[in-house]
Amino acid sequence: MLGLMAIAMMNMATLPREEKINIFITDEERKRRLAKAEIERHKANGLKEFFYGENSLYARNQKNADRKARNKHWL
């Protein structure tokens, strides 16, 4: 019984996996990595990037891109 309690206490003292990885990563590097991952995820889902002035969004086709841009009041 004491052995199980000791193991449980050891697990509580350790950092979660994500915090262990992010100890050496700065906020700028983390944001850059997440932005790149988001772009790759959109492209993997078959989405294309459309530009409206200085803004851009991802959509399946031009019609959907125009609809999204209207909803964001870019058009």
DOSEDREN-837660 format. One line per 2 residues: number of its first residue (from 1); their letters; for each residue x, y, z of N, C-alpha, C, O. Coordinates in pm, 1 decimal. Layout:
NUM	A	X,Y,Z,X,Y,Z,X,Y,Z,X,Y,Z; ... .
This chain:
1	ML	82.4,-118.6,0.0,0.0,0.0,0.0,87.8,126.4,0.0,60.1,221.3,-73.4; 190.7,127.1,80.3,279.6,243.1,85.5,354.2,260.7,-46.5,383.0,373.0,-88.0 .
3	GL	384.9,149.5,-111.7,453.2,156.1,-240.9,368.6,227.9,-344.4,420.6,308.6,-421.4; 238.5,200.0,-347.3,148.5,265.1,-441.4,136.6,413.4,-411.4,129.6,495.2,-503.2 .
5	MA	134.3,448.4,-284.1,126.9,589.6,-247.6,253.6,662.5,-289.8,247.4,776.8,-335.3; 367.9,597.4,-275.1,495.0,658.6,-314.2,498.0,682.5,-465.1,544.3,787.1,-510.3 .
7	IA	449.1,586.6,-542.4,446.2,602.0,-687.9,353.1,716.4,-726.2,385.0,795.7,-814.7; 239.0,724.8,-660.4,144.1,831.7,-689.2,204.9,968.2,-657.5,185.4,1063.2,-733.3 .
9	MM	277.0,979.0,-548.7,338.8,1105.8,-511.2,448.0,1144.7,-610.9,465.1,1262.8,-641.1; 521.6,1046.4,-662.1,625.6,1074.8,-760.2,563.1,1128.5,-889.1,617.4,1219.9,-951.2 .
11	NM	450.7,1072.7,-928.6,384.2,1118.6,-1050.4,329.9,1259.5,-1034.8,326.3,1334.4,-1132.4; 288.3,1297.5,-916.6,237.5,1431.9,-893.3,349.4,1535.2,-901.1,325.5,1649.8,-938.9 .
13	AT	469.1,1495.9,-866.1,581.2,1588.9,-863.0,638.6,1615.3,-1002.3,708.6,1714.7,-1021.3; 611.2,1529.8,-1098.7,667.7,1548.5,-1232.3,583.7,1647.0,-1311.5,464.1,1663.1,-1287.1 .
15	LP	648.1,1712.4,-1406.4,579.0,1807.8,-1492.9,502.9,1733.1,-1601.3,544.4,1624.8,-1642.7; 392.5,1789.6,-1647.3,324.9,1730.8,-1762.1,416.7,1731.2,-1883.2,509.1,1812.2,-1890.9 .
17	RE	392.2,1642.0,-1977.2,479.6,1624.6,-2093.5,495.9,1755.8,-2170.7,607.1,1789.9,-2210.8; 387.6,1829.1,-2191.6,394.2,1953.1,-2268.5,482.9,2056.1,-2200.7,557.7,2126.9,-2268.2 .
19	EK	476.1,2065.8,-2069.6,559.8,2162.9,-1998.6,706.2,2123.3,-2005.8,792.6,2210.8,-2011.6; 736.7,1994.2,-2005.5,876.1,1950.9,-2017.5,933.3,1991.7,-2152.0,1048.3,2034.8,-2160.0 .
21	IN	854.9,1978.7,-2257.3,901.4,2012.0,-2391.1,918.3,2163.2,-2405.7,1015.1,2208.7,-2466.6; 827.2,2239.8,-2351.6,825.4,2384.8,-2372.5,915.8,2463.4,-2278.6,914.9,2586.4,-2283.4 .
23	IF	992.5,2398.3,-2194.6,1080.6,2469.7,-2103.0,1183.1,2552.6,-2180.6,1213.0,2665.4,-2141.6; 1236.8,2498.5,-2289.2,1344.5,2564.1,-2361.7,1296.2,2641.4,-2484.0,1378.0,2698.9,-2555.9 .
25	IT	1164.1,2644.2,-2509.4,1110.6,2712.0,-2626.3,1055.4,2847.8,-2584.0,977.5,2857.1,-2489.2; 1096.5,2953.3,-2655.3,1044.7,3086.1,-2624.0,904.5,3101.3,-2681.6,861.4,3020.4,-2763.8 .
27	DE	834.0,3204.3,-2638.5,698.4,3228.0,-2686.8,696.4,3255.1,-2836.4,605.8,3209.7,-2906.2; 795.8,3329.0,-2886.9,801.4,3358.9,-3029.8,819.2,3232.0,-3111.1,752.6,3214.1,-3213.1 .
29	ER	907.7,3144.0,-3067.8,929.9,3018.3,-3138.7,804.3,2932.6,-3135.4,770.2,2867.9,-3234.4; 735.9,2932.2,-3022.3,613.9,2852.7,-3008.5,505.2,2903.2,-3102.1,438.4,2823.4,-3167.9 .
31	KR	486.4,3036.1,-3108.9,386.1,3093.9,-3197.4,418.4,3065.6,-3343.6,329.6,3033.5,-3422.6; 546.3,3077.5,-3378.8,589.2,3051.2,-3515.8,563.3,2904.8,-3553.2,515.8,2875.6,-3663.0 .
33	RL	594.9,2813.6,-3461.3,575.8,2671.5,-3487.1,427.0,2637.7,-3501.4,389.5,2558.3,-3587.6; 342.6,2697.6,-3417.3,199.3,2671.9,-3424.9,138.2,2729.3,-3552.5,48.6,2668.3,-3610.8 .
35	AK	185.4,2845.0,-3595.9,135.0,2904.6,-3720.1,170.8,2816.9,-3839.2,88.6,2795.9,-3928.3; 292.6,2766.0,-3840.6,334.9,2678.5,-3949.3,254.0,2549.0,-3949.1,216.5,2499.0,-4055.2 .
37	AE	227.3,2495.3,-3832.1,148.1,2372.7,-3821.3,5.3,2396.2,-3869.3,-54.5,2308.3,-3931.3; -49.9,2514.4,-3841.0,-185.8,2545.7,-3885.5,-192.7,2551.3,-4037.7,-287.9,2500.8,-4097.0 .
39	IE	-93.6,2611.7,-4101.1,-89.5,2619.3,-4246.8,-80.4,2479.8,-4306.7,-150.7,2448.4,-4402.8; 5.8,2396.1,-4250.6,20.0,2259.3,-4300.2,-109.2,2181.3,-4282.3,-144.8,2100.6,-4368.2 .
41	RH	-180.3,2204.0,-4171.8,-305.8,2134.4,-4146.7,-411.3,2175.7,-4249.1,-486.7,2091.3,-4297.4; -417.3,2305.0,-4282.7,-513.1,2351.3,-4383.1,-483.4,2290.3,-4519.1,-574.5,2245.4,-4588.7 .
43	KA	-357.5,2288.7,-4556.8,-320.5,2232.5,-4687.0,-344.5,2082.5,-4691.8,-381.3,2029.5,-4796.7; -324.4,2013.3,-4581.2,-349.6,1869.6,-4576.3,-498.6,1839.8,-4592.7,-535.4,1733.3,-4642.3 .
45	NG	-584.0,1933.0,-4551.3,-728.1,1915.4,-4566.5,-777.1,1958.9,-4704.5,-897.7,1958.2,-4729.3; -687.6,1996.1,-4793.3,-724.6,2033.0,-4929.4,-770.7,2176.0,-4945.1,-836.3,2208.1,-5044.2 .
47	LK	-738.9,2262.6,-4851.3,-781.1,2402.2,-4859.6,-675.1,2484.5,-4931.9,-556.2,2453.0,-4928.6; -721.1,2590.0,-4996.8,-632.6,2681.7,-5067.9,-634.4,2816.0,-4996.9,-731.0,2850.0,-4928.5 .
49	EF	-528.0,2891.3,-5013.5,-519.2,3022.8,-4950.1,-566.8,3129.6,-5047.5,-523.8,3133.7,-5162.8; -656.0,3216.0,-5000.0,-708.2,3326.9,-5079.9,-676.3,3457.1,-5007.4,-683.1,3465.2,-4884.8 .
51	FY	-641.4,3558.6,-5086.0,-601.6,3687.1,-5030.2,-706.6,3792.8,-5061.0,-757.8,3800.8,-5172.7; -737.7,3873.3,-4960.7,-829.0,3986.4,-4973.8,-758.3,4107.9,-4914.7,-764.3,4132.7,-4794.3 .
53	GE	-691.4,4183.2,-5002.0,-611.1,4295.8,-4955.3,-493.6,4242.9,-4874.5,-414.7,4162.5,-4924.1; -482.3,4287.4,-4752.3,-372.9,4240.0,-4666.4,-413.4,4117.4,-4585.1,-331.2,4061.4,-4512.6 .
55	NS	-539.1,4075.4,-4596.4,-589.2,3960.2,-4520.7,-587.8,3834.7,-4607.5,-596.6,3842.7,-4730.0; -576.7,3720.5,-4543.6,-583.5,3594.2,-4615.8,-665.4,3494.5,-4534.8,-675.2,3503.6,-4412.4 .
57	LY	-724.1,3398.7,-4607.1,-800.1,3293.0,-4541.7,-789.4,3166.2,-4624.3,-746.8,3169.5,-4739.8; -828.3,3054.3,-4564.5,-823.2,2925.2,-4631.0,-964.6,2876.9,-4656.9,-1050.1,2880.8,-4568.5 .
59	AR	-988.5,2830.8,-4780.3,-1120.0,2780.5,-4818.4,-1102.4,2675.8,-4927.8,-995.7,2664.2,-4988.1; -1209.8,2599.2,-4952.3,-1204.6,2495.9,-5056.1,-1202.4,2556.1,-5195.3,-1128.1,2509.9,-5281.9 .
61	NQ	-1283.5,2659.1,-5217.6,-1290.0,2719.9,-5350.0,-1318.5,2869.5,-5336.2,-1335.8,2921.1,-5225.8; -1322.9,2938.1,-5451.3,-1340.0,3083.3,-5452.4,-1474.3,3125.1,-5393.2,-1482.6,3224.9,-5321.7 .
63	KN	-1578.9,3048.8,-5422.9,-1711.4,3083.2,-5371.2,-1713.4,3081.1,-5218.3,-1766.5,3173.1,-5156.1; -1656.5,2978.1,-5157.7,-1650.8,2970.1,-5011.4,-1560.0,3078.3,-4953.7,-1587.9,3132.9,-4846.9 .
65	AD	-1452.0,3108.9,-5024.0,-1361.2,3213.3,-4977.2,-1431.7,3348.8,-4976.8,-1416.1,3427.1,-4883.1; -1509.8,3376.3,-5082.4,-1583.8,3502.6,-5087.5,-1686.3,3510.4,-4974.6,-1703.8,3616.1,-4913.9 .
67	RK	-1753.9,3399.6,-4946.3,-1852.7,3397.0,-4838.2,-1786.4,3424.7,-4704.0,-1837.1,3503.6,-4624.2; -1672.3,3359.4,-4678.9,-1600.4,3381.8,-4553.1,-1551.1,3526.5,-4541.8,-1555.2,3586.3,-4434.2 .
69	AR	-1505.0,3581.3,-4653.4,-1455.9,3719.9,-4652.3,-1570.9,3817.3,-4625.9,-1552.9,3915.9,-4554.4; -1688.7,3790.8,-4682.8,-1804.7,3876.9,-4655.6,-1844.2,3870.2,-4508.6,-1879.5,3971.9,-4449.0 .
71	NK	-1838.3,3750.2,-4449.7,-1873.0,3736.1,-4308.8,-1774.7,3810.8,-4217.9,-1811.8,3856.6,-4109.9; -1650.0,3822.4,-4262.4,-1550.0,3896.3,-4184.9,-1545.3,4044.4,-4224.3,-1461.8,4120.3,-4175.0 .
73	HW	-1637.3,4084.3,-4314.6,-1649.5,4223.1,-4360.8,-1522.8,4271.0,-4431.4,-1481.7,4386.0,-4415.8; -1461.4,4181.9,-4508.8,-1345.5,4218.2,-4588.6,-1386.8,4260.6,-4727.5,-1308.4,4324.2,-4798.0 .
75	L	-1508.4,4227.0,-4769.3,-1558.8,4264.4,-4901.6,-1666.3,4369.0,-4889.0,-1721.3,4413.5,-4989.7 .
